Every structure is written in structure tokens, then in C-alpha cells.
Amino acid sequence: MKKIFDDGPVYDTDIEKAIGKAGVKRGDTLFVHSQLYSFGRLGEVKTKEELVSAFVDALVKNVGDGTIIVPTFTFSFCKTGVYDSEKTPSEAGLLSEIFRKKNDVVRSAHPIYSVAVLGKDKDYFLGADTRTCFGEDGIFGRVHKKDVKIVFIGIGAEGLSQIHYVEELLKVPYRYMKKFIGKADNRPVEVEFYVRDLEHNAELDMKGKFAAFCEEKKILKTVSLGNSSISAVREKVMHEKIMEAMTANPCAFLKRPYKAETTRE
């Protein structure tokens, strides 16, 4: 099938080749972030679903008997206190919503940071602790312990969620622990979430400082495709670089200086 982008036709095989050139190989475990609208107009493609399917199929072909993890986050739980792994829509984009509905894909029970998983190591990632968002045995902790490659489709390093795992490891001053209580799959659940200090405008500058940092350190391997790109990096490489920068300055990637004097329980 051919997709028409502003810069010309892109075929299914082009998507598959671009993912491979970014460093994805058979047997890999991937954590995939996506933002497909950056690729431009769809041209001959009748629906967005067709485009999503092309990317999902290309990922599956590249990893073969490997594992694919896609975020299906639902921050709405923080307000509603309700999460259903089968019915609650993903808030992480169209690719994640379509991926979670595929045959053999299973979604985790975490009410805020759920993921949809396909592949041989599915049980390991689905078994992550649902009582923590960024803790050692949560999904991000388990991603760090495995040899996982983080893939960015149509989005750059600003899409990285794994940075929050480092923030909790280092106990950065601009976040604090907060508990959220509700029901996940009709069962009572209590989740510890290391949240940002919104009162003092603590916000990461992912598109600016962090993206520039990744470019300067040449962390990502990036391949152009259509109007956008596909990038990949081993999580352990990304983790090491972020740890180094944030150990030296925990507020290194904040948009503005953080001077909160409030002590939270």
C-alpha cells in the first residue's frame, strides 16, 4: 500500500526499512512513542487507521519474535478514579488505541500508566507493580532492567516518559509523592504518583532543553520518513546520560528556575 506525504509517496516497505535503519532488529523489545500527524497528509490512504496499521505491521515485522510495548496512559483516572483495561480509551494517541485492540495484545492493569504489550516477554511487563507509577518494580523500572529500545515515531526525544523514572530515583525537588485511590477493573486500587509541583510551575522543557541535550550528546539514531522521522535508542544509554546530567543538576531540564520553599507531607 502506498501513502502520499507532502514529500512524495511512502510505501509500507519504506516504513519497515526506516524502522530497521533506526536500529530495530529481530528479537528486540521496544517501547514505542508515537505522534503520527507529524507525517503530513494521508493522500491515497482512506483512513488514519490504515496508516496506523501500516506502522504497527512494520514494527511487528521488524521485531519478529521480540516484544512491543506501547503506552496507553489514562491520566483521567486522577480525576475519575475509574479505569477499565478493556474499555477505557488510551490517551496516548491513535496508534496506541488501535494497537491495544489487536489480537494477542494485552493491556496492563495500571490505572494511570498502563501499557499494551505484544510478544514473548509480555508476562514480565504486565506483571509490573500497579501500586507505583515510577518506582523500581513499576513498568518504567522493569523497562530499565531489561535491554529495551525506545522508539519514537513522528516525535522526537520530547516524547520520552522514562525520564520520570529517573526523577523519582533522584528524588528531584520539584516533584512530590501523592496517592490516588479508585477502582481498576472493578478492584480497589491505591497508586503512588510522584507528581509535579504545579503550584510553583515546575515543568520540564522537553521540546527545548531536553531535545537539545539529546541532539548534543547524539543519543538518538534518527531516520527521515515522509515529513517526519523515526528514532531509536537503547534505554540504558538514555538512562545513563540523563542520570549524569540530573545528578549534577536535578533541575537541568526545567523550563524555569525552581525555588519552591513549600514542604509537602
C-alpha positions as CSV (number, residue, x, y, z in Angstrom):
1,M,0.0,0.0,0.0
2,K,1.2,3.5,-0.9
3,K,0.9,6.5,1.4
4,I,1.2,10.0,-0.1
5,F,3.0,12.5,2.1
6,D,3.9,16.1,1.2
7,D,7.3,15.0,0.1
8,G,6.1,12.2,-2.1
9,P,4.9,8.6,-1.9
10,V,5.9,6.4,1.1
11,Y,5.2,2.7,0.8
12,D,4.7,0.1,3.6
13,T,8.2,-1.2,2.8
14,D,9.6,2.3,3.3
15,I,8.2,2.3,6.8
16,E,9.6,-1.1,7.5
17,K,13.0,-0.2,6.2
18,A,13.1,3.1,8.2
19,I,12.3,1.3,11.4
20,G,15.1,-1.1,10.7
21,K,17.6,1.6,9.8
22,A,16.8,3.3,13.1
23,G,18.3,0.2,14.8
24,V,15.3,-2.1,15.4
25,K,16.2,-5.7,15.0
26,R,14.5,-9.1,15.2
27,G,14.1,-10.2,18.8
28,D,14.2,-6.7,20.2
29,T,12.0,-5.4,23.0
30,L,10.6,-2.0,22.0
31,F,8.8,0.8,24.0
32,V,7.1,2.9,21.3
33,H,6.1,6.5,21.5
34,S,4.2,8.0,18.5
35,Q,2.7,11.1,17.0
36,L,1.6,10.2,13.6
37,Y,0.0,13.5,12.5
38,S,3.6,14.9,12.1
39,F,4.0,12.8,8.9
40,G,1.6,15.1,7.0
41,R,-1.4,14.5,4.7
42,L,-2.5,11.0,4.1
43,G,-3.2,11.3,0.3
44,E,-4.5,8.0,-1.0
45,V,-5.0,6.5,2.4
46,K,-8.7,6.5,3.2
47,T,-8.5,6.4,7.0
48,K,-6.0,7.2,9.7
49,E,-6.5,3.6,10.9
50,E,-4.9,2.4,7.7
51,L,-1.8,4.5,8.4
52,V,-1.6,3.3,11.9
53,S,-1.9,-0.4,10.8
54,A,1.0,0.1,8.4
55,F,3.3,1.3,11.2
56,V,2.1,-1.4,13.6
57,D,2.6,-4.1,11.0
58,A,6.1,-2.7,10.2
59,L,7.1,-2.8,13.9
60,V,5.9,-6.4,14.2
61,K,7.8,-7.5,11.1
62,N,11.0,-5.9,12.4
63,V,11.0,-7.4,15.9
64,G,9.7,-10.8,14.8
65,D,9.6,-12.9,18.0
66,G,10.5,-9.9,20.1
67,T,8.2,-7.7,22.3
68,I,6.4,-4.5,21.6
69,I,5.2,-2.2,24.5
70,V,3.0,0.8,23.7
71,P,1.9,3.3,26.3
72,T,-1.9,3.5,26.8
73,F,-1.8,6.1,29.6
74,T,-5.0,7.4,31.2
75,F,-4.4,10.4,33.3
76,S,-8.2,10.8,33.6
77,F,-8.0,8.3,36.4
78,C,-6.6,11.1,38.6
79,K,-10.0,12.8,38.3
80,T,-12.5,10.0,37.9
81,G,-10.9,7.2,40.0
82,V,-12.1,4.7,37.5
83,Y,-10.1,2.6,35.0
84,D,-11.2,-0.4,32.9
85,S,-8.3,-2.1,31.0
86,E,-10.7,-3.3,28.2
87,K,-12.9,-0.3,27.8
88,T,-11.1,2.9,28.9
89,P,-9.6,4.6,25.8
90,S,-5.9,5.3,25.6
91,E,-4.9,8.9,26.0
92,A,-1.6,8.3,24.3
93,G,-2.6,8.7,20.6
94,L,-4.3,6.8,17.8
95,L,-1.5,4.3,17.4
96,S,-1.8,3.2,21.0
97,E,-5.6,3.0,20.9
98,I,-5.5,0.8,17.8
99,F,-2.6,-1.3,19.0
100,R,-4.3,-2.2,22.3
101,K,-7.2,-3.7,20.4
102,K,-5.1,-6.0,18.3
103,N,-5.3,-9.8,18.7
104,D,-2.9,-11.2,21.2
105,V,-2.2,-7.7,22.7
106,V,-2.8,-7.4,26.4
107,R,-3.2,-4.2,28.3
108,S,-1.9,-3.8,31.9
109,A,-4.0,-3.0,34.9
110,H,-2.2,0.2,35.9
111,P,-4.9,2.9,36.1
112,I,-2.6,5.8,35.1
113,Y,0.5,4.4,33.3
114,S,-1.0,1.3,31.6
115,V,0.8,-0.2,28.6
116,A,-0.3,-2.6,25.8
117,V,2.1,-5.5,25.2
118,L,2.6,-8.0,22.4
119,G,5.3,-10.6,22.3
120,K,7.4,-13.2,24.2
121,D,8.1,-11.1,27.3
122,K,4.5,-10.0,27.7
123,D,4.0,-11.5,31.2
124,Y,7.1,-9.8,32.6
125,F,5.9,-6.3,31.7
126,L,2.3,-7.0,32.5
127,G,3.4,-8.1,36.0
128,A,4.8,-4.7,36.9
129,D,3.7,-3.2,40.2
130,T,0.4,-1.3,39.8
131,R,0.9,0.5,43.2
132,T,3.6,2.8,41.8
133,C,3.9,5.0,38.8
134,F,7.7,5.4,38.6
135,G,9.0,3.0,41.3
136,E,11.6,0.3,40.9
137,D,9.2,-2.5,40.1
138,G,6.7,-0.4,38.1
139,I,6.6,-0.5,34.3
140,F,9.4,2.0,33.9
141,G,11.6,0.2,36.4
142,R,11.0,-3.1,34.5
143,V,11.8,-1.4,31.2
144,H,15.1,-0.2,32.7
145,K,16.0,-3.6,34.0
146,K,15.6,-5.2,30.5
147,D,17.5,-4.4,27.3
148,V,14.7,-2.3,25.8
149,K,15.0,0.1,22.9
150,I,12.8,3.2,23.0
151,V,11.4,4.1,19.6
152,F,9.9,7.5,18.6
153,I,7.6,7.5,15.6
154,G,6.8,11.0,14.3
155,I,8.0,12.5,17.6
156,G,11.4,13.2,19.0
157,A,13.0,12.8,22.4
158,E,10.4,15.2,23.9
159,G,8.0,12.2,23.9
160,L,10.2,10.3,26.4
161,S,8.3,9.1,29.5
162,Q,11.2,7.2,31.0
163,I,12.7,10.4,32.3
164,H,10.1,10.3,35.2
165,Y,11.7,7.1,36.4
166,V,15.0,9.0,36.8
167,E,13.2,11.9,38.6
168,E,11.9,9.5,41.2
169,L,15.2,7.7,41.6
170,L,16.9,11.0,42.3
171,K,14.0,12.4,44.3
172,V,14.1,15.7,42.4
173,P,12.9,18.6,44.5
174,Y,10.1,19.7,42.1
175,R,8.1,16.6,42.5
176,Y,6.4,15.0,45.5
177,M,4.5,11.8,46.2
178,K,0.7,11.8,46.0
179,K,-1.7,9.0,46.4
180,F,-4.7,8.3,44.1
181,I,-7.4,6.0,45.1
182,G,-10.1,4.4,42.9
183,K,-11.0,1.2,41.1
184,A,-9.1,-0.6,38.3
185,D,-11.0,-3.4,36.6
186,N,-13.6,-3.2,39.4
187,R,-11.0,-3.7,42.1
188,P,-9.9,-1.2,44.7
189,V,-6.5,0.3,43.9
190,E,-4.2,2.9,45.5
191,V,-1.4,4.3,43.4
192,E,1.6,6.4,44.5
193,F,2.3,9.1,41.8
194,Y,5.4,11.3,42.0
195,V,3.7,14.4,40.7
196,R,5.0,17.7,39.5
197,D,4.7,20.8,41.8
198,L,2.2,22.7,39.7
199,E,1.9,25.4,42.4
200,H,5.4,26.5,41.5
201,N,5.2,25.9,37.8
202,A,7.6,23.0,37.7
203,E,7.6,21.9,34.1
204,L,10.1,20.0,32.0
205,D,11.3,21.7,28.8
206,M,11.2,18.5,26.8
207,K,11.0,20.2,23.4
208,G,13.7,22.7,24.2
209,K,16.4,21.8,26.7
210,F,15.9,18.1,26.7
211,A,15.7,17.7,22.9
212,A,18.8,19.9,22.5
213,F,20.6,17.8,25.1
214,C,19.8,14.6,23.2
215,E,21.0,16.2,20.0
216,E,24.2,17.5,21.5
217,K,25.0,14.1,23.0
218,K,24.0,12.3,19.8
219,I,21.8,9.9,21.8
220,L,19.2,9.1,19.2
221,K,19.6,7.3,15.9
222,T,17.2,9.1,13.5
223,V,15.9,8.2,10.1
224,S,13.8,10.5,8.0
225,L,10.5,9.3,6.7
226,G,7.9,11.3,4.8
227,N,7.5,14.6,6.5
228,S,8.9,13.4,9.8
229,S,11.2,10.8,11.2
230,I,11.7,7.6,13.3
231,S,14.3,7.4,16.0
232,A,15.5,4.8,18.4
233,V,17.8,4.4,21.4
234,R,18.7,1.8,24.0
235,E,17.0,2.7,27.2
236,K,20.2,2.0,29.2
237,V,22.1,4.6,27.0
238,M,19.4,7.2,27.5
239,H,19.2,6.4,31.2
240,E,23.0,6.8,31.7
241,K,23.0,10.2,30.0
242,I,20.0,11.6,31.9
243,M,21.3,10.3,35.2
244,E,24.6,12.0,34.6
245,A,23.0,15.4,33.8
246,M,20.4,15.3,36.5
247,T,22.8,14.1,39.2
248,A,24.9,17.2,38.5
249,N,21.8,19.4,38.4
250,P,18.4,17.9,39.3
251,C,16.6,20.8,37.7
252,A,18.7,20.7,34.5
253,F,15.7,20.2,32.2
254,L,13.1,22.5,33.8
255,K,11.7,25.4,31.8
256,R,12.4,27.9,34.5
257,P,14.3,28.0,37.8
258,Y,12.7,26.2,40.7
259,K,12.7,28.0,44.0
260,A,9.9,26.4,46.0
261,E,10.0,26.7,49.7
262,T,6.9,24.6,50.4
263,T,7.5,21.4,52.3
264,R,4.9,18.7,51.5
265,E,4.0,15.7,53.6
